[in-house]
Amino acid sequence: MRAIRVQATGGPEVLELAEADRPAPGPGELLVEVAASGVNFIDTYQRSGVYSMPLPFTPGSEGAGTVAEAGPDVAGFTAGDRVAWAMTPGSYAEYAVVPAAKAVRIPEGLEDRTAAAAALQGMTAHYLIASTHPVREGETALVHAAAGGMGLLLTQLIKARGGRVIGTVSTDEKERLARGAGADEIIRYTEADVAEGVRELTGGRGVDVVYDGVGKDTFDASLASLRPRGTLALFGAASGPVPPVDPQRLNSAGSVFLTRPSLASYLLDRDELDWRAGEVFGAIADGRLDIRIGGSYQLADARKAHEDLEGRRTTGKLLLLP
């Protein structure tokens, strides 16, 4: 089979298309023929060495496809089942081995590509708005990169819970996309001070929660945008990691809360996985949640996908197609 391999950490150029032996599933594992693999910032962190991975490795943390073979001791899945998964490495390939415990069935009527685009980011958006800071009706949230894959999902889910969304974007096209997803207000971070804009739009109060997947470039503005006792959910670092923070800053910002969550901590058991995946896939299936696939790349073009993602030249979700 063909797979993307990383022999040494570095820039997008280290992503190499290679021939590899088709793997065999072990106990409790599924061998899946990959229909589509999601491209996420966590893939770039692993590729660059920000997140340590044993070398060499095949990147890719989410995907969807058809079970080709079920290993020993697998219950609930058989060859021919369509499944999706997240938080499992190795999906930048024609076949991937997936623990059955992390696989979820794709509902009838939901395309494989849509499921691949929604698995990791969809469940991430779900835990952020339902668990990290459960959005209540009438609350206001600041969503950075509101036209990105995560931003569009967060905006829709916040609006579905009765919240108000202030989104940050950089271009006319991205503003149109964010407003189309339901954003009530937009701040052009390239043209205006975000924290000042938030204060103007909230009558000086600040927002109840900030969902920040950008990191270093937005952290100060995020902290300054919160109301007293508000929550900053720093779930990513697209612009780089945030430098060490003096806890006294949380006091002076109004006794605010700072959390650095990750999906793995919100998928602690099968019930939690089924709940999050079920709500996300169910909302897509009945039309309440729209998944925008902003770009599809052939497996051989993984480097280009990473370059576009890191260069902020994309909107919506990116996929690799074996």
C-alpha positions in Angstrom: 0.0 0.0 0.0 1.0 3.6 -0.2 1.4 5.8 2.9 3.0 9.1 3.9 6.0 8.6 6.1 8.0 11.0 8.3 11.6 9.9 8.7 12.7 13.0 10.5 10.8 15.9 12.0 10.7 19.3 10.2 8.7 21.3 7.7 6.1 20.0 5.2 8.9 18.8 3.0 9.5 15.8 5.3 6.2 14.3 4.3 7.2 11.5 1.8 5.0 9.2 -0.1 6.3 5.6 0.2 5.4 2.0 -0.4 4.7 0.0 2.8 3.5 -3.4 3.7 -0.2 -3.6 4.3 -0.6 -4.1 8.0 -2.5 -6.8 9.8 -4.9 -6.1 12.6 -4.0 -7.4 16.0 -6.3 -8.3 18.9 -9.1 -5.7 19.3 -8.1 -4.0 16.1 -9.6 -3.2 12.7 -7.9 -3.0 9.4 -9.7 -0.2 7.5 -9.5 0.7 3.8 -9.2 4.5 4.1 -11.7 6.6 2.1 -10.5 9.9 3.4 -8.2 11.2 6.1 -8.7 14.5 7.9 -5.8 17.1 8.0 -5.5 18.8 11.4 -3.1 21.1 13.1 -2.1 18.3 15.5 -0.6 16.6 12.4 1.6 19.6 11.8 2.7 19.6 15.5 3.7 16.0 15.3 5.4 16.4 11.9 7.5 19.4 13.2 8.4 17.8 16.5 6.4 20.1 18.7 4.6 16.9 19.8 7.0 14.0 20.1 6.4 10.9 18.0 8.5 7.8 17.6 10.3 7.9 14.2 9.5 7.0 11.5 5.8 7.3 11.6 2.7 7.8 9.4 0.8 10.9 10.4 -2.9 11.5 10.4 -5.2 11.4 13.5 -8.6 10.9 12.0 -10.3 9.2 9.0 -13.1 7.2 7.7 -13.4 4.1 5.5 -14.6 0.5 5.3 -13.4 -2.3 7.5 -11.4 -4.8 5.4 -10.6 -7.2 8.3 -11.4 -7.5 11.9 -8.7 -8.8 14.2 -9.1 -11.3 17.0 -11.4 -10.4 20.0 -13.3 -7.7 18.1 -16.9 -7.5 18.9 -19.4 -5.2 17.2 -17.6 -4.7 13.9 -17.2 -6.9 10.8 -15.7 -6.6 7.3 -17.8 -4.2 5.2 -18.8 -1.9 8.1 -18.2 1.8 7.5 -16.4 3.5 10.4 -14.8 6.7 11.4 -12.2 7.4 14.1 -10.1 10.1 15.8 -7.0 10.3 18.0 -5.5 7.3 16.3 -2.3 7.8 14.3 -1.6 6.5 10.8 -4.5 7.6 8.7 -2.4 9.2 5.9 -2.4 5.9 4.1 -4.5 3.6 1.9 -5.0 1.2 4.9 -5.0 2.0 8.6 -5.1 -0.1 11.7 -7.7 1.3 14.1 -8.5 0.1 17.7 -12.1 -1.1 17.7 -12.5 0.8 20.9 -11.9 4.1 19.1 -14.0 3.3 16.0 -17.6 4.6 15.5 -20.1 3.5 12.9 -20.9 6.0 10.2 -24.7 6.4 10.0 -26.6 5.5 6.8 -26.8 8.5 4.5 -23.6 10.1 5.8 -20.8 10.1 3.3 -17.4 8.7 4.2 -15.7 12.0 3.4 -18.1 14.0 5.6 -17.5 11.6 8.4 -13.8 11.9 8.1 -14.1 15.7 8.1 -16.2 15.7 11.2 -14.6 13.1 13.5 -11.8 14.9 15.3 -12.9 18.5 14.8 -16.6 17.7 15.4 -16.0 15.9 18.7 -13.5 18.6 19.7 -16.1 21.3 19.1 -18.6 19.3 21.0 -16.5 18.9 24.1 -15.6 22.6 24.1 -19.2 23.9 24.0 -20.8 21.0 25.9 -18.2 20.2 28.6 -15.3 22.6 28.9 -17.6 25.6 29.0 -21.2 24.5 28.5 -22.6 27.4 26.6 -25.9 28.7 28.0 -28.6 30.6 26.2 -27.8 34.3 26.1 -24.0 33.9 26.6 -21.5 35.5 24.3 -18.5 33.6 22.9 -15.4 34.9 21.1 -14.3 32.4 18.4 -10.9 32.9 16.8 -10.4 31.9 13.2 -14.1 31.7 12.8 -13.9 30.6 9.1 -11.6 27.7 9.7 -12.8 24.1 10.1 -13.1 24.4 13.9 -14.4 28.0 13.8 -17.3 27.1 11.6 -18.3 24.1 13.7 -18.0 26.0 17.0 -20.1 28.9 15.6 -22.9 26.6 14.6 -22.9 24.6 17.8 -22.8 27.8 20.0 -25.8 29.3 18.0 -27.7 26.0 18.4 -27.4 26.4 22.2 -28.7 30.0 22.0 -25.4 31.7 22.3 -24.0 34.8 20.6 -20.8 34.6 18.5 -18.2 37.2 17.9 -15.8 35.8 15.3 -12.3 36.9 14.2 -11.4 36.7 10.5 -8.9 38.3 8.1 -10.7 38.6 4.7 -14.0 39.4 3.1 -14.4 35.7 2.0 -13.8 34.5 5.5 -16.2 37.0 7.0 -18.9 35.8 4.6 -18.3 32.2 5.6 -18.4 32.9 9.3 -21.6 34.9 9.0 -23.1 32.1 7.0 -22.4 29.8 9.9 -24.2 32.1 12.2 -21.6 34.5 13.6 -23.4 37.6 14.9 -20.4 40.0 14.9 -17.1 39.9 13.1 -13.8 41.5 14.0 -11.0 41.8 11.4 -8.0 41.0 13.5 -5.7 42.4 10.8 -7.4 45.8 11.0 -8.6 46.3 14.6 -7.7 45.6 18.2 -9.6 42.4 19.1 -10.0 43.1 22.8 -11.1 46.7 22.1 -13.6 45.4 19.6 -15.0 42.9 22.0 -15.5 45.5 24.7 -17.4 47.7 22.2 -19.6 44.9 21.1 -20.4 43.8 24.7 -20.9 47.2 26.3 -17.6 46.9 28.1 -18.5 43.6 29.9 -16.4 41.2 27.9 -17.4 37.7 26.7 -18.3 34.7 28.8 -15.9 32.4 27.0 -13.1 32.5 24.4 -12.4 29.5 22.2 -8.8 30.0 21.0 -7.1 27.5 18.8 -4.5 30.0 17.5 -2.4 30.3 20.6 0.6 32.6 20.8 -0.7 35.4 18.5 -4.1 35.7 20.1 -3.6 34.8 23.8 -3.2 38.3 25.1 -6.3 39.5 23.3 -8.2 36.5 24.4 -7.4 37.1 28.1 -8.3 40.8 27.7 -11.6 40.0 26.1 -13.1 38.0 29.0 -15.7 39.2 31.5 -14.9 38.6 35.2 -14.8 34.9 35.9 -14.9 34.1 32.2 -13.2 31.1 30.7 -10.4 31.0 28.1 -10.4 27.5 26.4 -7.0 27.4 24.7 -7.5 24.3 22.6 -4.7 24.7 20.0 -1.6 26.6 19.0 -1.8 27.2 15.2 0.5 30.3 15.6 2.8 28.6 18.1 2.7 27.7 21.8 1.9 30.3 24.4 4.9 31.3 26.6 4.7 30.5 30.3 1.9 32.5 32.0 2.1 34.1 35.5 -1.1 33.0 37.3 -1.4 36.5 38.7 -2.5 37.5 35.2 -5.7 35.5 35.7 -6.4 37.4 38.9 -5.8 40.8 37.3 -8.0 39.9 34.3 -10.9 39.4 36.6 -10.4 36.0 38.4 -10.8 34.3 35.0 -10.3 30.6 34.2 -7.7 29.2 31.8 -7.8 25.7 30.5 -5.7 23.8 27.9 -8.0 20.9 27.0 -7.5 18.1 24.6 -9.9 15.6 23.0 -8.3 12.6 24.6 -9.3 13.8 28.1 -12.9 14.2 26.9 -13.1 10.6 25.4 -12.3 8.7 28.6 -14.7 5.8 27.9 -16.9 4.2 25.3 -20.0 6.0 26.5 -18.4 9.4 26.1 -17.1 8.5 22.6 -20.6 7.3 21.5 -22.3 10.4 23.0 -20.1 12.9 21.3 -19.9 11.1 18.0 -23.6 10.4 18.0 -24.5 14.0 18.6 -22.2 15.3 16.0 -23.1 12.7 13.3 -26.8 13.0 14.2 -26.7 16.8 13.8 -25.0 16.4 10.4 -27.4 13.8 9.2 -30.5 15.9 10.0 -29.1 19.1 8.6 -28.5 21.0 11.9 -24.7 21.0 11.4 -23.1 21.8 8.1 -19.6 20.4 7.3 -17.6 22.6 4.9 -14.8 20.7 3.1 -12.6 23.5 2.0 -10.0 21.4 0.1 -9.4 17.8 -0.9 -5.8 16.6 -1.8 -4.5 13.4 -3.2 -2.3 11.5 -0.8 0.8 12.4 -2.7 0.0 16.1 -2.1 0.1 15.9 1.7 2.9 18.4 1.7 0.8 21.0 -0.1 -2.1 20.4 2.3 0.2 21.2 5.3 1.6 24.2 3.6 -1.9 25.6 2.9 -3.1 24.8 6.4 -0.1 26.4 8.1 -0.2 29.4 5.7 -3.8 30.1 6.7 -4.8 29.9 3.1 -7.7 27.6 3.8 -11.3 27.7 5.0 -13.3 24.8 6.3 -11.9 21.3 6.6 -9.0 19.7 4.6 -9.0 16.1 3.5 -6.5 13.7 2.0 -7.8 11.1 -0.4 -5.8 7.9 -0.9 
